Protein backbone atom coordinates (compact mmCIF):
# COMPACT_ATOMS: atom_id res chain seq x y z
CA UNK A 1 0.00 0.00 0.00
CA UNK A 2 1.38 3.40 -0.95
CA UNK A 3 1.37 5.90 1.90
CA UNK A 4 2.17 9.55 1.43
CA UNK A 5 4.80 10.57 3.99
CA UNK A 6 5.77 14.04 5.11
CA UNK A 7 8.62 13.95 7.63
CA UNK A 8 9.50 16.46 10.33
CA UNK A 9 12.46 18.72 9.66
CA UNK A 10 14.06 17.82 12.99
CA UNK A 11 13.13 15.15 15.53
CA UNK A 12 12.19 16.03 19.11
CA UNK A 13 13.40 12.69 20.47
CA UNK A 14 16.56 14.14 22.02
CA UNK A 15 14.39 16.20 24.37
CA UNK A 16 12.68 13.13 25.88
CA UNK A 17 13.75 11.73 29.25
CA UNK A 18 13.13 8.02 28.60
CA UNK A 19 14.10 7.16 32.19
CA UNK A 20 11.18 9.16 33.61
CA UNK A 21 8.24 8.67 31.27
CA UNK A 22 4.82 9.83 32.44
CA UNK A 23 1.94 7.95 30.80
CA UNK A 24 0.53 9.77 27.78
CA UNK A 25 2.52 13.00 28.16
CA UNK A 26 5.01 12.65 25.28
CA UNK A 27 4.09 12.10 21.61
CA UNK A 28 6.33 10.91 18.79
CA UNK A 29 7.31 12.95 15.74
CA UNK A 30 4.66 11.65 13.33
CA UNK A 31 1.02 10.58 13.18
CA UNK A 32 -1.15 8.80 10.63
CA UNK A 33 -4.23 10.53 9.25
CA UNK A 34 -7.11 9.58 6.94
CA UNK A 35 -10.15 11.63 5.96
CA UNK A 36 -13.65 10.38 5.14
CA UNK A 37 -15.65 12.51 2.72
CA UNK A 38 -18.18 11.93 -0.07
CA UNK A 39 -18.89 8.42 1.12
CA UNK A 40 -15.39 6.94 1.29
CA UNK A 41 -12.11 6.99 3.18
CA UNK A 42 -9.20 8.66 1.42
CA UNK A 43 -5.63 7.37 1.36
CA UNK A 44 -3.66 7.33 4.63
CA UNK A 45 -0.95 9.93 5.13
CA UNK A 46 1.84 10.09 7.67
CA UNK A 47 2.47 13.68 8.70
CA UNK A 48 4.29 15.56 11.47
CA UNK A 49 2.52 15.39 14.84
CA UNK A 50 0.89 18.69 15.64
CA UNK A 51 -2.29 20.62 16.42
CA UNK A 52 -5.43 20.11 14.34
CA UNK A 53 -7.73 23.06 13.57
CA UNK A 54 -11.50 22.92 13.29
CA UNK A 55 -14.55 25.14 13.45
CA UNK A 56 -16.12 25.70 16.89
CA UNK A 57 -19.18 24.00 15.38
CA UNK A 58 -17.30 20.69 14.99
CA UNK A 59 -20.00 18.07 15.53
CA UNK A 60 -17.85 15.80 17.73
CA UNK A 61 -17.37 18.61 20.24
CA UNK A 62 -21.13 18.93 20.63
CA UNK A 63 -22.44 15.39 20.15
CA UNK A 64 -19.53 13.08 20.98
CA UNK A 65 -19.44 10.89 17.87
CA UNK A 66 -15.94 9.51 18.44
CA UNK A 67 -14.22 6.19 19.22
CA UNK A 68 -10.67 5.13 20.05
CA UNK A 69 -8.41 2.20 20.88
CA UNK A 70 -5.35 1.57 23.03
CA UNK A 71 -2.63 -0.77 21.73
CA UNK A 72 0.95 -1.37 22.85
CA UNK A 73 4.20 -2.02 21.00
CA UNK A 74 7.43 -3.30 22.56
CA UNK A 75 11.03 -3.82 21.56
CA UNK A 76 11.46 -7.58 21.71
CA UNK A 77 14.51 -9.48 22.87
CA UNK A 78 15.50 -10.04 19.21
CA UNK A 79 15.27 -6.30 18.42
CA UNK A 80 12.01 -6.53 16.45
CA UNK A 81 8.85 -4.54 17.24
CA UNK A 82 6.22 -6.67 18.98
CA UNK A 83 2.63 -5.38 18.84
CA UNK A 84 0.28 -7.12 21.28
CA UNK A 85 -3.04 -8.34 19.81
CA UNK A 86 -2.93 -5.77 17.05
CA UNK A 87 -5.50 -7.31 14.72
CA UNK A 88 -7.91 -7.98 17.60
CA UNK A 89 -7.72 -4.31 18.52
CA UNK A 90 -8.44 -3.33 14.92
CA UNK A 91 -11.54 -5.54 14.88
CA UNK A 92 -12.73 -4.06 18.18
CA UNK A 93 -12.14 -0.55 16.84
CA UNK A 94 -14.48 -1.27 13.95
CA UNK A 95 -17.12 -2.68 16.31
CA UNK A 96 -16.98 0.62 18.17
CA UNK A 97 -17.34 2.44 14.85
CA UNK A 98 -20.46 0.42 14.05
CA UNK A 99 -22.10 1.39 17.35
CA UNK A 100 -21.32 5.10 16.86
CA UNK A 101 -22.34 5.13 13.16
CA UNK A 102 -18.77 5.90 12.07
CA UNK A 103 -17.65 4.34 8.76
CA UNK A 104 -15.39 1.36 9.43
CA UNK A 105 -11.72 1.38 8.50
CA UNK A 106 -10.51 -1.26 6.08
CA UNK A 107 -8.58 -3.69 8.31
CA UNK A 108 -5.67 -4.06 5.89
CA UNK A 109 -5.33 -0.31 5.46
CA UNK A 110 -5.40 0.12 9.26
CA UNK A 111 -2.86 -2.70 9.74
CA UNK A 112 -0.45 -1.61 7.00
CA UNK A 113 -0.67 2.06 7.93
CA UNK A 114 0.16 1.33 11.56
CA UNK A 115 3.06 -0.94 10.59
CA UNK A 116 4.49 1.81 8.37
CA UNK A 117 4.14 4.37 11.16
CA UNK A 118 5.77 2.08 13.73
CA UNK A 119 8.73 1.42 11.46
CA UNK A 120 9.24 5.16 11.08
CA UNK A 121 9.03 5.77 14.82
CA UNK A 122 10.95 2.71 16.08
CA UNK A 123 13.54 4.89 17.80
CA UNK A 124 10.75 6.23 20.03
CA UNK A 125 9.95 2.81 21.51
CA UNK A 126 11.58 2.71 24.95
CA UNK A 127 13.87 -0.23 25.68
CA UNK A 128 13.54 -0.55 29.44
CA UNK A 129 11.47 -3.42 30.86
CA UNK A 130 8.09 -2.11 31.98
CA UNK A 131 7.96 0.54 29.25
CA UNK A 132 6.32 0.46 25.84
CA UNK A 133 4.97 2.56 22.99
CA UNK A 134 1.29 3.32 23.52
CA UNK A 135 -0.69 3.44 20.27
CA UNK A 136 -3.83 5.57 20.18
CA UNK A 137 -6.00 5.18 17.04
CA UNK A 138 -9.14 7.32 17.05
CA UNK A 139 -11.90 8.44 14.69
CA UNK A 140 -14.29 11.34 15.05
CA UNK A 141 -16.96 13.25 13.19
CA UNK A 142 -15.82 16.45 11.46
CA UNK A 143 -19.06 18.00 10.21
CA UNK A 144 -19.00 21.72 10.97
CA UNK A 145 -22.62 22.43 11.73
CA UNK A 146 -25.01 22.08 14.64
CA UNK A 147 -27.86 19.60 14.79
CA UNK A 148 -27.99 16.03 16.11
CA UNK A 149 -27.49 13.64 13.21
CA UNK A 150 -25.05 11.06 11.88
CA UNK A 151 -22.17 13.02 10.43
CA UNK A 152 -21.04 12.83 6.80
CA UNK A 153 -17.35 13.59 7.33
CA UNK A 154 -14.74 11.99 9.62
CA UNK A 155 -11.06 11.92 10.44
CA UNK A 156 -9.08 8.86 11.51
CA UNK A 157 -5.73 9.30 13.22
CA UNK A 158 -3.08 7.27 14.99
CA UNK A 159 -0.76 8.96 17.46
CA UNK A 160 2.02 7.29 19.45
CA UNK A 161 3.35 7.88 22.95
CA UNK A 162 6.33 6.28 24.75
CA UNK A 163 5.08 5.34 28.22
CA UNK A 164 6.04 3.93 31.58
CA UNK A 165 3.67 2.53 34.22
CA UNK A 166 0.03 3.65 34.00
CA UNK A 167 -0.60 3.87 37.75
CA UNK A 168 1.82 5.74 40.01
CA UNK A 169 1.62 2.72 42.33
CA UNK A 170 3.29 0.65 39.59
CA UNK A 171 2.64 -3.04 40.27
CA UNK A 172 1.76 -2.39 43.91
CA UNK A 173 -1.88 -3.05 44.91
CA UNK A 174 -4.38 -0.25 44.25
CA UNK A 175 -7.33 0.83 46.38
CA UNK A 176 -10.88 0.87 44.95
CA UNK A 177 -14.19 2.29 46.10
CA UNK A 178 -17.59 1.31 44.71
CA UNK A 179 -19.85 3.91 43.09
CA UNK A 180 -23.25 3.87 44.81
CA UNK A 181 -24.76 7.15 43.57
CA UNK A 182 -23.51 7.00 39.99
CA UNK A 183 -23.72 4.55 37.10
CA UNK A 184 -21.35 4.21 34.17
CA UNK A 185 -23.52 2.14 31.83
CA UNK A 186 -26.72 0.13 31.42
CA UNK A 187 -27.67 -2.69 29.07
CA UNK A 188 -28.46 -1.33 25.63
CA UNK A 189 -26.11 1.61 26.10
CA UNK A 190 -22.55 2.13 24.93
CA UNK A 191 -20.73 0.49 27.85
CA UNK A 192 -19.08 -2.10 25.62
CA UNK A 193 -17.72 0.56 23.24
CA UNK A 194 -14.49 2.56 23.52
CA UNK A 195 -16.08 5.94 23.09
CA UNK A 196 -15.28 9.20 24.83
CA UNK A 197 -18.70 9.52 26.46
CA UNK A 198 -18.15 6.44 28.63
CA UNK A 199 -15.03 7.95 30.11
CA UNK A 200 -16.62 11.37 30.55
CA UNK A 201 -19.42 9.70 32.51
CA UNK A 202 -16.87 8.14 34.86
CA UNK A 203 -14.84 11.25 35.66
CA UNK A 204 -16.88 12.73 38.51
CA UNK A 205 -17.00 9.54 40.56
CA UNK A 206 -13.32 8.86 39.85
CA UNK A 207 -12.38 12.38 40.93
CA UNK A 208 -14.33 12.00 44.18
CA UNK A 209 -12.70 8.60 44.79
CA UNK A 210 -9.22 10.05 44.38
CA UNK A 211 -10.01 12.87 46.81
CA UNK A 212 -10.80 10.15 49.37
CA UNK A 213 -7.48 8.43 48.76
CA UNK A 214 -8.64 5.70 46.37
CA UNK A 215 -7.01 4.93 43.03
CA UNK A 216 -10.14 4.22 41.01
CA UNK A 217 -13.86 3.43 41.11
CA UNK A 218 -15.21 -0.11 41.07
CA UNK A 219 -18.34 0.33 38.98
CA UNK A 220 -21.50 -1.59 39.79
CA UNK A 221 -24.55 -2.28 37.65
CA UNK A 222 -26.80 0.65 36.85
CA UNK A 223 -29.98 -0.91 38.26
CA UNK A 224 -29.27 -2.58 41.59
CA UNK A 225 -25.85 -1.03 42.35
CA UNK A 226 -24.75 -4.43 43.59
CA UNK A 227 -23.34 -6.47 40.68
CA UNK A 228 -19.71 -5.78 39.81
CA UNK A 229 -19.00 -4.50 36.30
CA UNK A 230 -15.51 -3.05 35.85
CA UNK A 231 -12.97 -0.59 37.17
CA UNK A 232 -12.88 2.80 35.42
CA UNK A 233 -10.02 1.79 33.12
CA UNK A 234 -9.88 -1.99 33.58
CA UNK A 235 -11.83 -5.21 33.66
CA UNK A 236 -11.80 -6.94 37.05
CA UNK A 237 -11.22 -10.50 38.30
CA UNK A 238 -11.87 -12.21 41.64
CA UNK A 239 -9.94 -15.33 42.70
CA UNK A 240 -12.20 -17.21 45.11
CA UNK A 241 -11.64 -20.80 46.28
CA UNK A 242 -9.02 -21.34 43.55
CA UNK A 243 -11.53 -20.30 40.86
CA UNK A 244 -11.30 -17.16 38.75
CA UNK A 245 -14.49 -15.13 38.35
CA UNK A 246 -15.03 -12.11 36.11
CA UNK A 247 -18.22 -10.26 35.09
CA UNK A 248 -19.71 -11.61 31.88
CA UNK A 249 -19.98 -9.52 28.72
CA UNK A 250 -23.55 -8.30 28.89
CA UNK A 251 -23.04 -5.18 26.75
CA UNK A 252 -22.25 -2.89 29.69
CA UNK A 253 -18.51 -3.52 29.95
CA UNK A 254 -15.62 -3.53 27.51
CA UNK A 255 -14.46 -6.82 26.00
CA UNK A 256 -10.89 -6.22 27.08
CA UNK A 257 -7.98 -7.79 25.21
CA UNK A 258 -6.04 -8.33 28.42
CA UNK A 259 -9.21 -9.74 30.00
CA UNK A 260 -9.43 -12.30 27.21
CA UNK A 261 -5.71 -13.03 27.49
CA UNK A 262 -6.04 -13.72 31.22
CA UNK A 263 -9.02 -16.02 30.68
CA UNK A 264 -7.17 -18.03 28.03
CA UNK A 265 -3.96 -18.26 30.07
CA UNK A 266 -5.79 -19.29 33.25
CA UNK A 267 -7.72 -22.01 31.44
CA UNK A 268 -4.51 -23.19 29.80
CA UNK A 269 -3.02 -23.52 33.29
CA UNK A 270 -6.00 -25.57 34.47
CA UNK A 271 -7.61 -22.84 36.58
CA UNK A 272 -11.44 -22.87 36.43
CA UNK A 273 -12.71 -19.58 34.97
CA UNK A 274 -16.29 -18.36 35.25
CA UNK A 275 -17.70 -15.42 33.30
CA UNK A 276 -20.85 -14.55 35.24
CA UNK A 277 -22.58 -12.01 37.43
CA UNK A 278 -20.85 -11.46 40.75
CA UNK A 279 -22.39 -9.29 43.45
CA UNK A 280 -20.67 -7.25 46.12
CA UNK A 281 -22.62 -9.39 48.61
CA UNK A 282 -20.77 -12.44 47.27
CA UNK A 283 -17.41 -10.63 47.37
CA UNK A 284 -17.95 -9.49 50.97
CA UNK A 285 -19.12 -12.95 52.02
CA UNK A 286 -16.00 -14.51 50.48
CA UNK A 287 -13.81 -11.93 52.25
CA UNK A 288 -15.53 -12.65 55.60
CA UNK A 289 -15.05 -16.40 55.14
CA UNK A 290 -11.43 -16.02 54.09
CA UNK A 291 -11.98 -17.51 50.62
CA UNK A 292 -11.32 -14.29 48.67
CA UNK A 293 -7.72 -14.92 47.66
CA UNK A 294 -7.04 -12.16 45.13
CA UNK A 295 -8.63 -9.33 43.18
CA UNK A 296 -6.96 -7.70 40.19
CA UNK A 297 -7.76 -5.46 37.23
CA UNK A 298 -6.70 -6.06 33.64
CA UNK A 299 -6.15 -3.58 30.82
CA UNK A 300 -3.82 -2.60 28.01
CA UNK A 301 -2.34 0.31 29.94
CA UNK A 302 -1.65 -1.40 33.28
CA UNK A 303 -1.65 -5.08 32.10
CA UNK A 304 -2.37 -6.53 35.56
CA UNK A 305 -3.16 -4.28 38.51
CA UNK A 306 -3.49 -6.06 41.88
CA UNK A 307 -6.20 -4.72 44.20
CA UNK A 308 -5.34 -4.43 47.89
CA UNK A 309 -8.53 -2.85 49.24
CA UNK A 310 -12.15 -2.31 48.25
CA UNK A 311 -14.45 0.06 50.14
CA UNK A 312 -18.15 -0.67 49.67
CA UNK A 313 -20.78 1.34 51.53
CA UNK A 314 -19.52 1.19 55.13
CA UNK A 315 -17.23 -1.83 54.79
CA UNK A 316 -13.53 -1.94 53.93
CA UNK A 317 -12.29 -5.21 52.44
CA UNK A 318 -8.57 -5.96 52.53
CA UNK A 319 -7.43 -8.58 50.03
CA UNK A 320 -4.43 -10.86 50.59
CA UNK A 321 -3.25 -8.60 53.45
CA UNK A 322 -2.85 -5.79 50.92
CA UNK A 323 -0.06 -7.62 49.10
CA UNK A 324 0.41 -8.75 45.50
CA UNK A 325 -1.03 -12.21 44.98
CA UNK A 326 0.77 -15.16 43.38
CA UNK A 327 -1.71 -15.46 40.50
CA UNK A 328 -1.61 -11.71 39.74
CA UNK A 329 2.18 -11.81 39.60
CA UNK A 330 2.24 -14.97 37.49
CA UNK A 331 -0.18 -13.50 34.96
CA UNK A 332 1.71 -10.21 34.79
CA UNK A 333 5.03 -12.00 34.29
CA UNK A 334 3.58 -14.32 31.63
CA UNK A 335 1.85 -11.62 29.57
CA UNK A 336 4.78 -9.20 29.70
CA UNK A 337 7.22 -12.01 28.83
CA UNK A 338 5.15 -12.74 25.71
CA UNK A 339 4.99 -9.04 24.86
CA UNK A 340 8.78 -8.65 25.08
CA UNK A 341 9.46 -11.86 23.17
CA UNK A 342 10.95 -13.63 26.19
CA UNK A 343 8.44 -16.51 26.05
CA UNK A 344 6.74 -18.45 23.29
CA UNK A 345 3.65 -16.81 21.81
CA UNK A 346 1.60 -19.98 21.48
CA UNK A 347 -1.68 -18.06 21.25
CA UNK A 348 -0.62 -16.00 18.22
CA UNK A 349 -1.03 -12.68 20.01
CA UNK A 350 2.08 -10.93 18.68
CA UNK A 351 2.43 -9.09 15.39
CA UNK A 352 6.18 -8.94 14.79
CA UNK A 353 7.58 -6.07 12.74
CA UNK A 354 11.20 -6.30 11.65
N, C-alpha and C positions, 0 to 999 in steps of 0.2 A: 504494500500500500504506500503510495506517495504521500508524504506529509510535508507541507510547507513549513520551513524552519526559519525563524528570525532570532539570532543569538544576541545576548547582551554584549555590550562593548567591553565591559570589564566585570569579572565575577566579584561577588560580595563574600565569598566563602572564607577569605582570610580574616574577616571580621568576626567570625563565629567562634565562640568558646565551646568546643565540642566536649569539654570535660564538665561543663555545668549547663547542660541543656534543660530548659524549662519546656514542658509539654505545650506544643502548638504556638510557640512565640516566634520561631525563626522559620522563614520560608526560603526555598531554593531559588535559583536564578530564573528558572523558566516555568511556564505552565502550559497546559494544553487547552485549546478552546475550539468549540464547534458552535455554529449558529443554525437554528431551525427557523426557516421562513418559507412561505409559499408552499407549505405542505411537505417539506423534506429537510433532512439534515444536510448541511454543507460539508465540505471536506475539513478534516481536523487540521489545526495549525498549532505549532509550538512557538510561543512568543515570550518575550521577557515578562517576568512576574511584575505586576504593578497594579495601580488603582484602575477600577472600571467606572465609567461615567454613564449615568442614566438620568432620565427625567424624574422629578419628584412624583410623577404620576405612575411610576413603574408598578405594574400590577402585583408583583410578588410582595412589595413593601406593604401593600394594603390588604391582600387576600391570601398570602402565604402559600402560593402554589410552588413549592420547592421540595426537593428530596436530596439526600446525600448518602455517602457510604464512608466507611473507615477501613482501610486496608493497611497492612504493614509489609515492608521489605527489609531484608537483612543481608549483611555480607556474610556468606557462608564460609565454612572452614576452608573450602577449596578456592575461595576468592570470587565465586560467582554471586549474582544477586538472587536471593531466594524470596519469592513473594508467597505469602501464606494464604491459601484458599482463594486465589485471585478470581478464577472463573466462577466460583460460587458467589463471591461478592458481586460480580457483574450481573449474574442472574437475579440476585436479590435487589440490586439497584433497579433493574427493569420492572420487577414486581412492585416496587415503590412507585415507579413512574406510572404504571397502570392505575394504581389506586388514586393518584393525584391528577389523572388525565394529562400526563406529560408524555409526548411521543417517546417511545423506547429507542434506545441506542443500539445499533447493530453490534452484536457481541464481538464479532471479529474486529470491527473498527475500534471499539473500546479497548479490546485486548492489545491489538497491535499499536495503537496510539500510546497506551500506557507503557508498553515495552520500550518503544522509541524514546519516550520521555525519561524513563528510568536509566536507560543507557547513557543519555546525555548528562544526567545528574548523578551518576554513580559516585563521584567524589564527595557528594553531600551525604552519603549514607554513613553514619557513624560506625566505627569498628568495635567499640567497647561492648562487652557482654552486658545485656540489659538495656541497650539502646537500639534504635531502629529508625527507619524512614517511614513516617506516617503519611499515607496517601489519602487525600480527600477529594474524591469525585463529587460533583454536585451539578444539579440542573435546576433551572428556575425560569419562570415566565417573564418575558420582557416586553409585553404589551405596554404602551405608554398612554393609558386612558383609564378612567374610573368606571366602575360597573362590575358587578360580580358575574363572571362568566369564564368558561374555559378559554385560556389565552390562545392566540394564534402564532406567537413567536416565543422562542426559548433560546437560552444559552446553556451549553454544557461545558464544564471546566474541570480540570484536574490540577490541584496544587499539591506541593510536597513539603513536608516539614521534618527535619531531623529532631528526634525526641528522646528523652530519657523516661524515667518512671512517670506514670500518670498521676498516682497519688503521692503526696509528700511523705506519707508513711512508708512508701516503697512496698516491700513484701510483708511488712508488719501488719497484724490484724487491724481492721478498721472498725469503727463504731457506727451502728445504724439506729435509726429511730423510725417507727412506723408513722404513716400519715393517717390520722383519724378524720380530720376535717376537710381533707382535699383528696380528689381522685385524679389519676393521670389518664385513665382510659376506661371505656366500657365496650362490651361486645357490639360489633357493628361499626365501631369508630375506626380511628387510624392508629391504634396502639401497636399494631404489628408492622408499621411502616416507619422507615427512617425519614421523617419529615420534621421540619423546624418546629411546627406547632406543638408536637409532643414534648419537645424539650422546653419550649416556652412555658407550657402548662406545668412543668415540674419545678420551675425556678423558685417560686415563692416558698414552697414547702422546703426545698433544699436549702435556701438561704436561712430560713428560720431554724432548721436543723443544725446548720453550721454555727449559728449564734449560740446554740445550746451546747456546743462542743462535740457534735456528731459529724461524721464524715459525709454521710449521705442518707437519703430517705429509703426505707423499705416500703415500697408501694403495695397497698392492698387492693382488693377488688372494689369497683366503684359502687356496688350495691350494698353489700353487707359489711364492708370494711373489716373483713376477717380473713379472707383467703389471700395468701401471699401471691404476688404477681412478679415483680422484679425490683431491683435497685435502680436508682435513677439512670445509671449508665451501664448497668450490667444485668445479666440473668443471675439467678440465685439457686444454690443447691444446699440441701440438708442431708447430712450423713447420720442416719439413725439406725441403730441395731445392725450395723454393717451393711445397710442398704442405702443407696443414693436416691434421693427424691428431689424432683424439680417440677415447678408448675408446668402444666401441659400448654400446648400452643392453641389457645382458644380464640385467637384474633386480637387479644388485648396486649400481648407482649411480643417483643421482637424475637424472631427465629435466629438467635445468635450463632455465628460461626464457631466461636469458642465453646458455646453451649453444646453444639452438636459434636464438636471434637472431644469434649469431656465425656459425653454419653458413649461415644464409640470406643474411646480408650478404656473407660471403666468396664464396659461389657466385654471388651477384648481381654481384660484382666480377670474376668469372672465375677465382677461385682454386680449384684442385682441393681438395676436402674428402673425407677418408676417415674413416668411422666404423668402427673395427676394433680388434682387439687390438693393443696395442703393448707390447713388453717393455722392461725396463730394459736388457737386453743391446743392443736396437736403439737405444735412446736414447744409451747410452754409446758405441756404435760410431759413431753420427752425430756425437757430440761430438768423438770422436777424429779423425774424418775432416774435421771442419770444416763439416759440412753441417747441423748443428743451429743454425738461425738464431734461433729464439725459442721460449720456453715461457711460457705465461700461464694463469692461472686465470680462471674466469668465475662470477659469482654475483650475485644480487640486491643483496646488501649492498655488495660491493666493485666491481661491474660488471666491470671488467677489472683483473686484478692481475698485472703482469709478474713473472716468476721470474728471479732473477739467479743463484742457485746451487741445486744439488741434491746432497745427500750420500747416497750409496748404498753400503752396506757399508764398504769402505775407500777409496772413490773420491769425490773432490769434483769436480763438473762446474760450470764457470762458463759461463753462457750470454750471448752477445752482450757479452762483457767486463763483465758485471754491469750493463749499461745497459738502459734502456727501448728496446724494438724499435719499428721503424716501423709494423709491422702492429698491434701491441698499442695503440699510440698512436692509430692511425687508427680502430680499432674502438671504443676508448673515446670518442674525440671524436664518432664517428658516432652511437653509441647514446645518449650523454648529450645530444647536439644534438636527437635525436628526442624524448627524454624532456622536455626543456625547451621544445619547440615551436619550436626554431630551424631545423629542417630538416623537409622533407616526410616524413610518415609513410606511405610508400607500401605498407607491409606491414599496415597496419591494427592496429598494436600499442597505440595510445593510446585510452583512454576519457577523453573530455573532459567535465569537469563545470563548468558556468558558475555 
